[in-house]
Amino acid sequence: MSRIELVDLDIDDKEIQNMFTAVTAMLGRVPNSYKVLARSPLVAKMLVPFNAVVQREGAGSVLSTKIKEMVVIKTSHINACSY
């Protein structure tokens, strides 16, 4: 059970559905972090495009996708999180 209730993928809110569609196109699925983020659609509108730039190669980022992924894995390992 999560501490913060996740927003269901079948919600009737059109803005949130659009966000879930965009996240699925970007990541192939909707991670739980985005289901929590959907609780605040205004923040989601700002964070999803920013996250796309930060996580993808090109789009103004200096680091390669490989380096970014290594940082994610190392951070997960240090924090004893499953990845």
Gaussian input, Z-matrix of N, CA and C with variables (Angstrom, degrees):
# hf/3-21g

backbone

0 1
 N
 C     1     B1
 C     2     B2     1     A1
 N     3     B3     2     A2     1     D1
 C     4     B4     3     A3     2     D2
 C     5     B5     4     A4     3     D3
 N     6     B6     5     A5     4     D4
 C     7     B7     6     A6     5     D5
 C     8     B8     7     A7     6     D6
 N     9     B9     8     A8     7     D7
 C    10    B10     9     A9     8     D8
 C    11    B11    10    A10     9     D9
 N    12    B12    11    A11    10    D10
 C    13    B13    12    A12    11    D11
 C    14    B14    13    A13    12    D12
 N    15    B15    14    A14    13    D13
 C    16    B16    15    A15    14    D14
 C    17    B17    16    A16    15    D15
 N    18    B18    17    A17    16    D16
 C    19    B19    18    A18    17    D17
 C    20    B20    19    A19    18    D18
 N    21    B21    20    A20    19    D19
 C    22    B22    21    A21    20    D20
 C    23    B23    22    A22    21    D21
 N    24    B24    23    A23    22    D22
 C    25    B25    24    A24    23    D23
 C    26    B26    25    A25    24    D24
 N    27    B27    26    A26    25    D25
 C    28    B28    27    A27    26    D26
 C    29    B29    28    A28    27    D27
 N    30    B30    29    A29    28    D28
 C    31    B31    30    A30    29    D29
 C    32    B32    31    A31    30    D30
 N    33    B33    32    A32    31    D31
 C    34    B34    33    A33    32    D32
 C    35    B35    34    A34    33    D33
 N    36    B36    35    A35    34    D34
 C    37    B37    36    A36    35    D35
 C    38    B38    37    A37    36    D36
 N    39    B39    38    A38    37    D37
 C    40    B40    39    A39    38    D38
 C    41    B41    40    A40    39    D39
 N    42    B42    41    A41    40    D40
 C    43    B43    42    A42    41    D41
 C    44    B44    43    A43    42    D42
 N    45    B45    44    A44    43    D43
 C    46    B46    45    A45    44    D44
 C    47    B47    46    A46    45    D45
 N    48    B48    47    A47    46    D46
 C    49    B49    48    A48    47    D47
 C    50    B50    49    A49    48    D48
 N    51    B51    50    A50    49    D49
 C    52    B52    51    A51    50    D50
 C    53    B53    52    A52    51    D51
 N    54    B54    53    A53    52    D52
 C    55    B55    54    A54    53    D53
 C    56    B56    55    A55    54    D54
 N    57    B57    56    A56    55    D55
 C    58    B58    57    A57    56    D56
 C    59    B59    58    A58    57    D57
 N    60    B60    59    A59    58    D58
 C    61    B61    60    A60    59    D59
 C    62    B62    61    A61    60    D60
 N    63    B63    62    A62    61    D61
 C    64    B64    63    A63    62    D62
 C    65    B65    64    A64    63    D63
 N    66    B66    65    A65    64    D64
 C    67    B67    66    A66    65    D65
 C    68    B68    67    A67    66    D66
 N    69    B69    68    A68    67    D67
 C    70    B70    69    A69    68    D68
 C    71    B71    70    A70    69    D69
 N    72    B72    71    A71    70    D70
 C    73    B73    72    A72    71    D71
 C    74    B74    73    A73    72    D72
 N    75    B75    74    A74    73    D73
 C    76    B76    75    A75    74    D74
 C    77    B77    76    A76    75    D75
 N    78    B78    77    A77    76    D76
 C    79    B79    78    A78    77    D77
 C    80    B80    79    A79    78    D78
 N    81    B81    80    A80    79    D79
 C    82    B82    81    A81    80    D80
 C    83    B83    82    A82    81    D81
 N    84    B84    83    A83    82    D82
 C    85    B85    84    A84    83    D83
 C    86    B86    85    A85    84    D84
 N    87    B87    86    A86    85    D85
 C    88    B88    87    A87    86    D86
 C    89    B89    88    A88    87    D87
 N    90    B90    89    A89    88    D88
 C    91    B91    90    A90    89    D89
 C    92    B92    91    A91    90    D90
 N    93    B93    92    A92    91    D91
 C    94    B94    93    A93    92    D92
 C    95    B95    94    A94    93    D93
 N    96    B96    95    A95    94    D94
 C    97    B97    96    A96    95    D95
 C    98    B98    97    A97    96    D96
 N    99    B99    98    A98    97    D97
 C   100   B100    99    A99    98    D98
 C   101   B101   100   A100    99    D99
 N   102   B102   101   A101   100   D100
 C   103   B103   102   A102   101   D101
 C   104   B104   103   A103   102   D102
 N   105   B105   104   A104   103   D103
 C   106   B106   105   A105   104   D104
 C   107   B107   106   A106   105   D105
 N   108   B108   107   A107   106   D106
 C   109   B109   108   A108   107   D107
 C   110   B110   109   A109   108   D108
 N   111   B111   110   A110   109   D109
 C   112   B112   111   A111   110   D110
 C   113   B113   112   A112   111   D111
 N   114   B114   113   A113   112   D112
 C   115   B115   114   A114   113   D113
 C   116   B116   115   A115   114   D114
 N   117   B117   116   A116   115   D115
 C   118   B118   117   A117   116   D116
 C   119   B119   118   A118   117   D117
 N   120   B120   119   A119   118   D118
 C   121   B121   120   A120   119   D119
 C   122   B122   121   A121   120   D120
 N   123   B123   122   A122   121   D121
 C   124   B124   123   A123   122   D122
 C   125   B125   124   A124   123   D123
 N   126   B126   125   A125   124   D124
 C   127   B127   126   A126   125   D125
 C   128   B128   127   A127   126   D126
 N   129   B129   128   A128   127   D127
 C   130   B130   129   A129   128   D128
 C   131   B131   130   A130   129   D129
 N   132   B132   131   A131   130   D130
 C   133   B133   132   A132   131   D131
 C   134   B134   133   A133   132   D132
 N   135   B135   134   A134   133   D133
 C   136   B136   135   A135   134   D134
 C   137   B137   136   A136   135   D135
 N   138   B138   137   A137   136   D136
 C   139   B139   138   A138   137   D137
 C   140   B140   139   A139   138   D138
 N   141   B141   140   A140   139   D139
 C   142   B142   141   A141   140   D140
 C   143   B143   142   A142   141   D141
 N   144   B144   143   A143   142   D142
 C   145   B145   144   A144   143   D143
 C   146   B146   145   A145   144   D144
 N   147   B147   146   A146   145   D145
 C   148   B148   147   A147   146   D146
 C   149   B149   148   A148   147   D147
 N   150   B150   149   A149   148   D148
 C   151   B151   150   A150   149   D149
 C   152   B152   151   A151   150   D150
 N   153   B153   152   A152   151   D151
 C   154   B154   153   A153   152   D152
 C   155   B155   154   A154   153   D153
 N   156   B156   155   A155   154   D154
 C   157   B157   156   A156   155   D155
 C   158   B158   157   A157   156   D156
 N   159   B159   158   A158   157   D157
 C   160   B160   159   A159   158   D158
 C   161   B161   160   A160   159   D159
 N   162   B162   161   A161   160   D160
 C   163   B163   162   A162   161   D161
 C   164   B164   163   A163   162   D162
 N   165   B165   164   A164   163   D163
 C   166   B166   165   A165   164   D164
 C   167   B167   166   A166   165   D165
 N   168   B168   167   A167   166   D166
 C   169   B169   168   A168   167   D167
 C   170   B170   169   A169   168   D168
 N   171   B171   170   A170   169   D169
 C   172   B172   171   A171   170   D170
 C   173   B173   172   A172   171   D171
 N   174   B174   173   A173   172   D172
 C   175   B175   174   A174   173   D173
 C   176   B176   175   A175   174   D174
 N   177   B177   176   A176   175   D175
 C   178   B178   177   A177   176   D176
 C   179   B179   178   A178   177   D177
 N   180   B180   179   A179   178   D178
 C   181   B181   180   A180   179   D179
 C   182   B182   181   A181   180   D180
 N   183   B183   182   A182   181   D181
 C   184   B184   183   A183   182   D182
 C   185   B185   184   A184   183   D183
 N   186   B186   185   A185   184   D184
 C   187   B187   186   A186   185   D185
 C   188   B188   187   A187   186   D186
 N   189   B189   188   A188   187   D187
 C   190   B190   189   A189   188   D188
 C   191   B191   190   A190   189   D189
 N   192   B192   191   A191   190   D190
 C   193   B193   192   A192   191   D191
 C   194   B194   193   A193   192   D192
 N   195   B195   194   A194   193   D193
 C   196   B196   195   A195   194   D194
 C   197   B197   196   A196   195   D195
 N   198   B198   197   A197   196   D196
 C   199   B199   198   A198   197   D197
 C   200   B200   199   A199   198   D198
 N   201   B201   200   A200   199   D199
 C   202   B202   201   A201   200   D200
 C   203   B203   202   A202   201   D201
 N   204   B204   203   A203   202   D202
 C   205   B205   204   A204   203   D203
 C   206   B206   205   A205   204   D204
 N   207   B207   206   A206   205   D205
 C   208   B208   207   A207   206   D206
 C   209   B209   208   A208   207   D207
 N   210   B210   209   A209   208   D208
 C   211   B211   210   A210   209   D209
 C   212   B212   211   A211   210   D210
 N   213   B213   212   A212   211   D211
 C   214   B214   213   A213   212   D212
 C   215   B215   214   A214   213   D213
 N   216   B216   215   A215   214   D214
 C   217   B217   216   A216   215   D215
 C   218   B218   217   A217   216   D216
 N   219   B219   218   A218   217   D217
 C   220   B220   219   A219   218   D218
 C   221   B221   220   A220   219   D219
 N   222   B222   221   A221   220   D220
 C   223   B223   222   A222   221   D221
 C   224   B224   223   A223   222   D222
 N   225   B225   224   A224   223   D223
 C   226   B226   225   A225   224   D224
 C   227   B227   226   A226   225   D225
 N   228   B228   227   A227   226   D226
 C   229   B229   228   A228   227   D227
 C   230   B230   229   A229   228   D228
 N   231   B231   230   A230   229   D229
 C   232   B232   231   A231   230   D230
 C   233   B233   232   A232   231   D231
 N   234   B234   233   A233   232   D232
 C   235   B235   234   A234   233   D233
 C   236   B236   235   A235   234   D234
 N   237   B237   236   A236   235   D235
 C   238   B238   237   A237   236   D236
 C   239   B239   238   A238   237   D237
 N   240   B240   239   A239   238   D238
 C   241   B241   240   A240   239   D239
 C   242   B242   241   A241   240   D240
 N   243   B243   242   A242   241   D241
 C   244   B244   243   A243   242   D242
 C   245   B245   244   A244   243   D243
 N   246   B246   245   A245   244   D244
 C   247   B247   246   A246   245   D245
 C   248   B248   247   A247   246   D246

   B1=1.4476
   B2=1.5302
   B3=1.3103
   B4=1.4618
   B5=1.5302
   B6=1.3075
   B7=1.4616
   B8=1.5131
   B9=1.3077
   B10=1.4610
   B11=1.5234
   B12=1.2961
   B13=1.4660
   B14=1.5285
   B15=1.3192
   B16=1.4532
   B17=1.5281
   B18=1.3335
   B19=1.4588
   B20=1.5233
   B21=1.3198
   B22=1.4568
   B23=1.5333
   B24=1.3127
   B25=1.4741
   B26=1.5183
   B27=1.3127
   B28=1.4703
   B29=1.5275
   B30=1.3085
   B31=1.4647
   B32=1.5290
   B33=1.3245
   B34=1.4688
   B35=1.5249
   B36=1.3074
   B37=1.4628
   B38=1.5298
   B39=1.3360
   B40=1.4721
   B41=1.5315
   B42=1.3383
   B43=1.4660
   B44=1.5250
   B45=1.3080
   B46=1.4597
   B47=1.5251
   B48=1.3162
   B49=1.4701
   B50=1.5264
   B51=1.3361
   B52=1.4696
   B53=1.5215
   B54=1.3452
   B55=1.4561
   B56=1.5258
   B57=1.3375
   B58=1.4662
   B59=1.5287
   B60=1.3189
   B61=1.4656
   B62=1.5265
   B63=1.3376
   B64=1.4717
   B65=1.5248
   B66=1.3230
   B67=1.4676
   B68=1.5260
   B69=1.3195
   B70=1.4671
   B71=1.5251
   B72=1.3326
   B73=1.4682
   B74=1.5300
   B75=1.3309
   B76=1.4676
   B77=1.5314
   B78=1.3392
   B79=1.4657
   B80=1.5313
   B81=1.3211
   B82=1.4626
   B83=1.5249
   B84=1.3109
   B85=1.4668
   B86=1.5204
   B87=1.3279
   B88=1.4620
   B89=1.5315
   B90=1.3355
   B91=1.4673
   B92=1.5285
   B93=1.3209
   B94=1.4616
   B95=1.5204
   B96=1.3120
   B97=1.4672
   B98=1.5306
   B99=1.3312
   B100=1.4631
   B101=1.5279
   B102=1.3187
   B103=1.4630
   B104=1.5190
   B105=1.3181
   B106=1.4624
   B107=1.5266
   B108=1.3247
   B109=1.4615
   B110=1.5291
   B111=1.3109
   B112=1.4650
   B113=1.5262
   B114=1.3114
   B115=1.4687
   B116=1.5276
   B117=1.3280
   B118=1.4653
   B119=1.5324
   B120=1.3391
   B121=1.4679
   B122=1.5324
   B123=1.3286
   B124=1.4679
   B125=1.5291
   B126=1.3144
   B127=1.4665
   B128=1.5211
   B129=1.3207
   B130=1.4630
   B131=1.5261
   B132=1.3312
   B133=1.4721
   B134=1.5263
   B135=1.3127
   B136=1.4585
   B137=1.5325
   B138=1.3203
   B139=1.4634
   B140=1.5256
   B141=1.3237
   B142=1.4738
   B143=1.5387
   B144=1.3400
   B145=1.4720
   B146=1.5330
   B147=1.3254
   B148=1.4595
   B149=1.5207
   B150=1.3258
   B151=1.4553
   B152=1.5262
   B153=1.3261
   B154=1.4670
   B155=1.5220
   B156=1.3247
   B157=1.4642
   B158=1.5240
   B159=1.3203
   B160=1.4593
   B161=1.5263
   B162=1.3215
   B163=1.4601
   B164=1.5252
   B165=1.2945
   B166=1.4652
   B167=1.5177
   B168=1.3127
   B169=1.4610
   B170=1.5288
   B171=1.3113
   B172=1.4585
   B173=1.5139
   B174=1.2584
   B175=1.4702
   B176=1.5216
   B177=1.3337
   B178=1.4546
   B179=1.5155
   B180=1.3131
   B181=1.4611
   B182=1.5247
   B183=1.3205
   B184=1.4594
   B185=1.5278
   B186=1.3330
   B187=1.4610
   B188=1.5228
   B189=1.3225
   B190=1.4620
   B191=1.5280
   B192=1.3094
   B193=1.4636
   B194=1.5209
   B195=1.3221
   B196=1.4665
   B197=1.5305
   B198=1.3247
   B199=1.4715
   B200=1.5314
   B201=1.3198
   B202=1.4693
   B203=1.5209
   B204=1.3083
   B205=1.4664
   B206=1.5213
   B207=1.3305
   B208=1.4645
   B209=1.5340
   B210=1.3216
   B211=1.4632
   B212=1.5285
   B213=1.3111
   B214=1.4719
   B215=1.5264
   B216=1.3162
   B217=1.4714
   B218=1.5298
   B219=1.3227
   B220=1.4703
   B221=1.5285
   B222=1.3104
   B223=1.4645
   B224=1.5185
   B225=1.3226
   B226=1.4624
   B227=1.5243
   B228=1.3130
   B229=1.4557
   B230=1.5358
   B231=1.3189
   B232=1.4592
   B233=1.5352
   B234=1.3289
   B235=1.4613
   B236=1.5204
   B237=1.3460
   B238=1.4585
   B239=1.5294
   B240=1.3395
   B241=1.4600
   B242=1.5253
   B243=1.3030
   B244=1.4637
   B245=1.5287
   B246=1.3032
   B247=1.4617
   B248=1.4916
   A1=109.17
   A2=116.22
   A3=119.94
   A4=110.61
   A5=116.15
   A6=121.13
   A7=111.78
   A8=116.37
   A9=121.99
   A10=107.15
   A11=116.19
   A12=120.65
   A13=110.44
   A14=115.91
   A15=121.99
   A16=109.68
   A17=116.27
   A18=120.83
   A19=107.93
   A20=116.21
   A21=122.18
   A22=110.70
   A23=116.51
   A24=121.20
   A25=112.79
   A26=117.90
   A27=121.92
   A28=113.22
   A29=118.22
   A30=121.90
   A31=110.00
   A32=116.38
   A33=121.44
   A34=114.07
   A35=118.62
   A36=122.69
   A37=110.35
   A38=116.71
   A39=122.27
   A40=111.84
   A41=117.63
   A42=120.36
   A43=111.52
   A44=115.43
   A45=119.78
   A46=110.18
   A47=117.70
   A48=120.90
   A49=110.37
   A50=117.29
   A51=120.67
   A52=110.93
   A53=117.01
   A54=120.33
   A55=110.49
   A56=116.89
   A57=120.35
   A58=110.71
   A59=117.70
   A60=121.39
   A61=110.43
   A62=116.47
   A63=120.72
   A64=111.35
   A65=116.83
   A66=120.92
   A67=110.17
   A68=117.09
   A69=120.42
   A70=110.56
   A71=117.33
   A72=120.63
   A73=110.65
   A74=116.67
   A75=120.98
   A76=111.86
   A77=116.85
   A78=120.34
   A79=114.41
   A80=116.72
   A81=119.79
   A82=113.44
   A83=117.38
   A84=123.68
   A85=108.24
   A86=116.49
   A87=121.13
   A88=107.91
   A89=117.85
   A90=120.29
   A91=111.28
   A92=116.39
   A93=121.16
   A94=111.98
   A95=118.11
   A96=120.15
   A97=110.93
   A98=117.23
   A99=120.64
   A100=111.51
   A101=117.31
   A102=120.19
   A103=110.43
   A104=117.29
   A105=121.32
   A106=109.21
   A107=116.52
   A108=121.90
   A109=111.36
   A110=117.57
   A111=122.09
   A112=111.98
   A113=118.05
   A114=121.21
   A115=110.70
   A116=116.68
   A117=122.14
   A118=108.74
   A119=117.59
   A120=121.37
   A121=114.52
   A122=117.96
   A123=119.66
   A124=110.79
   A125=116.88
   A126=120.98
   A127=109.67
   A128=117.26
   A129=121.68
   A130=111.07
   A131=117.44
   A132=121.44
   A133=111.18
   A134=116.29
   A135=120.45
   A136=112.22
   A137=116.14
   A138=120.30
   A139=113.74
   A140=118.58
   A141=120.45
   A142=111.66
   A143=120.03
   A144=118.36
   A145=112.64
   A146=117.08
   A147=120.86
   A148=110.36
   A149=116.23
   A150=121.52
   A151=111.29
   A152=116.92
   A153=120.46
   A154=110.58
   A155=117.10
   A156=121.26
   A157=110.72
   A158=116.16
   A159=120.64
   A160=111.16
   A161=117.86
   A162=120.57
   A163=114.28
   A164=118.44
   A165=120.59
   A166=111.36
   A167=116.04
   A168=121.44
   A169=108.96
   A170=115.79
   A171=119.83
   A172=108.06
   A173=119.03
   A174=125.49
   A175=113.52
   A176=118.27
   A177=121.57
   A178=115.43
   A179=118.15
   A180=120.80
   A181=110.13
   A182=116.57
   A183=121.86
   A184=111.30
   A185=117.36
   A186=121.71
   A187=111.79
   A188=115.81
   A189=120.60
   A190=109.54
   A191=116.21
   A192=121.53
   A193=110.35
   A194=117.01
   A195=121.20
   A196=110.93
   A197=116.97
   A198=121.26
   A199=110.10
   A200=117.15
   A201=120.79
   A202=110.98
   A203=116.60
   A204=120.74
   A205=110.55
   A206=117.22
   A207=120.67
   A208=110.53
   A209=117.28
   A210=121.27
   A211=110.11
   A212=117.08
   A213=121.34
   A214=110.31
   A215=116.45
   A216=120.74
   A217=110.86
   A218=117.29
   A219=120.85
   A220=110.93
   A221=117.12
   A222=121.21
   A223=110.70
   A224=116.89
   A225=120.71
   A226=110.70
   A227=116.63
   A228=121.35
   A229=111.52
   A230=116.75
   A231=121.91
   A232=110.64
   A233=116.36
   A234=121.34
   A235=113.46
   A236=116.80
   A237=122.93
   A238=112.06
   A239=115.75
   A240=121.08
   A241=109.45
   A242=116.21
   A243=120.21
   A244=107.36
   A245=116.87
   A246=120.18
   A247=109.06
   D1=129.67
   D2=179.93
   D3=-83.30
   D4=156.13
   D5=179.43
   D6=-73.32
   D7=-36.13
   D8=178.95
   D9=-109.38
   D10=130.67
   D11=-178.05
   D12=-64.91
   D13=131.89
   D14=178.56
   D15=-82.42
   D16=145.11
   D17=176.08
   D18=-79.37
   D19=131.71
   D20=-178.51
   D21=-69.75
   D22=142.28
   D23=179.92
   D24=-62.54
   D25=-23.03
   D26=-177.59
   D27=-95.08
   D28=22.78
   D29=-179.00
   D30=-64.19
   D31=149.84
   D32=-177.52
   D33=-81.17
   D34=-10.91
   D35=-178.13
   D36=-69.37
   D37=120.55
   D38=-175.57
   D39=-66.56
   D40=-38.34
   D41=179.41
   D42=-62.47
   D43=-44.38
   D44=-179.71
   D45=-68.03
   D46=-38.89
   D47=176.72
   D48=-60.68
   D49=-41.15
   D50=177.55
   D51=-62.95
   D52=-40.15
   D53=177.69
   D54=-63.47
   D55=-45.64
   D56=179.62
   D57=-61.57
   D58=-37.96
   D59=178.16
   D60=-64.30
   D61=-44.44
   D62=179.51
   D63=-64.88
   D64=-42.01
   D65=179.96
   D66=-66.19
   D67=-39.91
   D68=177.57
   D69=-63.46
   D70=-40.20
   D71=177.62
   D72=-64.67
   D73=-35.94
   D74=-177.08
   D75=-79.10
   D76=-41.16
   D77=-171.85
   D78=-114.28
   D79=-10.12
   D80=-178.94
   D81=86.25
   D82=-4.43
   D83=178.92
   D84=-165.54
   D85=174.65
   D86=175.70
   D87=-109.77
   D88=102.52
   D89=178.62
   D90=-64.85
   D91=158.40
   D92=179.66
   D93=-58.28
   D94=-32.82
   D95=179.98
   D96=-59.65
   D97=-36.23
   D98=177.98
   D99=-76.44
   D100=-27.47
   D101=175.74
   D102=-69.64
   D103=-30.87
   D104=173.82
   D105=-75.21
   D106=-44.37
   D107=179.79
   D108=-57.96
   D109=-31.27
   D110=-179.42
   D111=-64.38
   D112=-13.92
   D113=176.76
   D114=-69.03
   D115=-17.05
   D116=177.46
   D117=-130.88
   D118=82.36
   D119=-174.86
   D120=-55.77
   D121=-34.06
   D122=179.52
   D123=-64.81
   D124=-44.02
   D125=177.42
   D126=-65.02
   D127=-40.43
   D128=179.29
   D129=-60.23
   D130=-40.16
   D131=179.21
   D132=-59.46
   D133=-33.94
   D134=-179.43
   D135=-84.17
   D136=-38.20
   D137=-172.25
   D138=-80.20
   D139=-35.97
   D140=-176.63
   D141=-60.91
   D142=-49.05
   D143=176.94
   D144=-63.37
   D145=-39.34
   D146=177.71
   D147=-60.80
   D148=-45.46
   D149=179.69
   D150=-61.99
   D151=-37.64
   D152=178.35
   D153=-61.21
   D154=-42.07
   D155=179.27
   D156=-67.63
   D157=-42.91
   D158=-177.10
   D159=-67.43
   D160=-38.65
   D161=-173.96
   D162=-87.12
   D163=-21.60
   D164=-175.10
   D165=-101.80
   D166=154.54
   D167=177.95
   D168=-79.64
   D169=152.18
   D170=-175.50
   D171=82.84
   D172=-140.92
   D173=172.86
   D174=42.44
   D175=28.19
   D176=176.01
   D177=93.20
   D178=-4.69
   D179=-179.01
   D180=-84.09
   D181=144.14
   D182=-178.82
   D183=-86.20
   D184=-35.96
   D185=-176.34
   D186=-82.25
   D187=150.01
   D188=176.62
   D189=-75.94
   D190=159.72
   D191=177.81
   D192=-60.79
   D193=-36.07
   D194=179.83
   D195=-60.93
   D196=-46.56
   D197=178.92
   D198=-63.30
   D199=-43.07
   D200=179.52
   D201=-60.10
   D202=-42.77
   D203=-179.79
   D204=-66.37
   D205=-37.87
   D206=177.27
   D207=-63.32
   D208=-37.01
   D209=177.68
   D210=-65.19
   D211=-42.83
   D212=179.02
   D213=-61.44
   D214=-46.71
   D215=-179.22
   D216=-64.09
   D217=-44.50
   D218=179.90
   D219=-64.10
   D220=-42.36
   D221=178.54
   D222=-63.00
   D223=-42.82
   D224=177.23
   D225=-62.00
   D226=-41.79
   D227=179.80
   D228=-64.02
   D229=-46.72
   D230=-179.70
   D231=-60.45
   D232=-37.78
   D233=-178.00
   D234=-90.45
   D235=8.40
   D236=179.07
   D237=55.60
   D238=40.06
   D239=178.29
   D240=-100.56
   D241=145.78
   D242=173.41
   D243=-73.55
   D244=139.81
   D245=177.61
   D246=-128.80

